[in-house]
Amino acid sequence: MKQFFFFLISVCFLIFCLADVTLLPVEGSYFKFLSMLLILLTAPSQKRPVLCYTVFCDFLLLFTPFYTIGVAFFTIVHLLYVYGLIYEKGQQKMAFLLLPLAMVLSLLDLYSAALCYIVVFLAHIGTAWAKKANKAYKIGLLLFALCDCCTALSFLTANTAASRLIWILYVPSQILLTTAKPTFAISTGLLPRQTKYLHPYRLQKRK
């Protein structure tokens, strides 16, 4: 079933890429949003709270003028990812607890909300490296960061090339962040590499 969903995501990806360069006479935004809904459906249960926030943010940024609210809720997305890097369980409860903070951030102006977002995103990146998240997760974060750089460039300069790159980088980043399993060092007590101990029988043979 997941393979079928990923096939549909690939189809949506191809359609909105062609639509963005006017090779298809369709509205690419609908297929961008559909690709995120499909990613949500494929997400493991512990990732669904953060994906619900993400899909809500995508809706706001794609179809409404409420950019500040979208940026504010995306700040919560990164806080939830940070929480997930530290603790394996409790994301659903934390998603509800952080909702008032998202509402407070939504009252800020766009640039202040963007500054809060940048600080939290940098904390997310720092936490991922400190907790030794796996390579796929780090690549997803890198793509996410490049996507945000393109978003800022497009917003500030109306650069067409940057605008077209946003979702080309964003969808793969969400797939990697959703499917990659980060290291839960605190909650499980497991180290990235387990020490191998010799069996007592082998120790006797060596003696």
Buried (B, 14 or more C-beta within 10 A) or exposed (E): EEEEBBEBBBBBBEBBBBBBEEEBEEEBBBBBBBBBBBBBBBBEEBBBBBBBBBBBBBBBBBEEEBBBBBBBBBBBBBBBBBBBBBBBEBBBEBBEEBEEBBEEBBEBEBEBBBBBBBEBBEBBBEBBEEBBBBEBBBBBBBBBBBBBBBBEBBBEEEEEEBBBBBBBBBBBBBBBBBBBEBBBBEBEEEEEEEEEEEEEEEEEEEE
